[in-house]
Amino acid sequence: MGRLIFVCVVSMPSILFFYFFLIRMEKSGREYSEERRYQIARRMIHIMKRNGGIRTKAYGVENLPQSGGYVMFPNHQGKYDVLGIMSVHKNPCTMMIDEERSRMLFANEFTTLLRGCRIDKTTPKSQVKAVLQVVREVKEGRRYIVFPEGGYDENENRLQEFLPGSFQCAMKAKSPIVPVALVDSFKVFDMKSWSIRPVCTQVFFLEPIFSSEYEGMRTSEVADLVKNRIEDAILNSKSSRMNRFRRS
């Protein structure tokens, strides 16, 4: 909570500038490329990270497919997750986001900027429509972030069950599935902490799972496969930190 308030106060001039810039951009009717929109989004994230004393280290960037669309499936820890991934993911990507959360101040403009997919979880019809939208766009070469966990309250570096239906968008598109392990992302905007000390998070892009590998598998089997890989990556990161601590 402390860092969130601090970042908002310190970044207020930049926030207001981008807020009105985005509104004007959408009303202008001028078409902005996905690359330009993503560049603006990453500039906003950079300012927020600088003002908030936030660092994010990326590992496994070489695992990301070099061409075509794909879907990244990260564990969910908090409000910083999407921002942390985008800060180290150079090529344009967007996200599937809960309709209600996406309508909040600034989140609405950010989602519109990146042309994210809003999903209303209260109606099956909306969920099907959202999945089909992501399938179509991934086939066209877009890259998506989809969180397979139901939420992030109290998650920290622990994982909840992965919802099998979350993987339909990638499986129907026959696109690569990229498991992403987030470590310490919850510390950035921890609602229970008033600390504003510098914080470092980690993003691990794991080896992609191609359609040839998951062909014939059920969504529940794919969900378990992705979850296990992310759990292993988080455990390995903890072991590495413990070894560095002992050596020091």
Sequence and secondary structure as in RCSB ss.txt:
>XXXX:A:sequence
MGRLIFVCVVSMPSILFFYFFLIRMEKSGREYSEERRYQIARRMIHIMKRNGGIRTKAYGVENLPQSGGYVMFPN
HQGKYDVLGIMSVHKNPCTMMIDEERSRMLFANEFTTLLRGCRIDKTTPKSQVKAVLQVVREVKEGRRYIVFPEG
GYDENENRLQEFLPGSFQCAMKAKSPIVPVALVDSFKVFDMKSWSIRPVCTQVFFLEPIFSSEYEGMRTSEVADL
VKNRIEDAILNSKSSRMNRFRRS
>XXXX:A:secstr
 HHHHHHHHHTHHHHHHHHHHHHHHHHH     HHHHHHHHHHHHHHHHHHHTEEEEEE GGGS SSS EEEEE 
  STTHHHHHHHH  S  EEEEEHHHHTSTTHHHHHHHTT EEE TT HHHHHHHHHHHHHHHHTT EEE   BS
  TT TT    B GGGGHHHHHHT  EEEEEEESGGGTT TT    S EEEEEEE   B HHHHTT  HHHHHHH
HHHHHHHHHHHHHHHHHHHHHH 
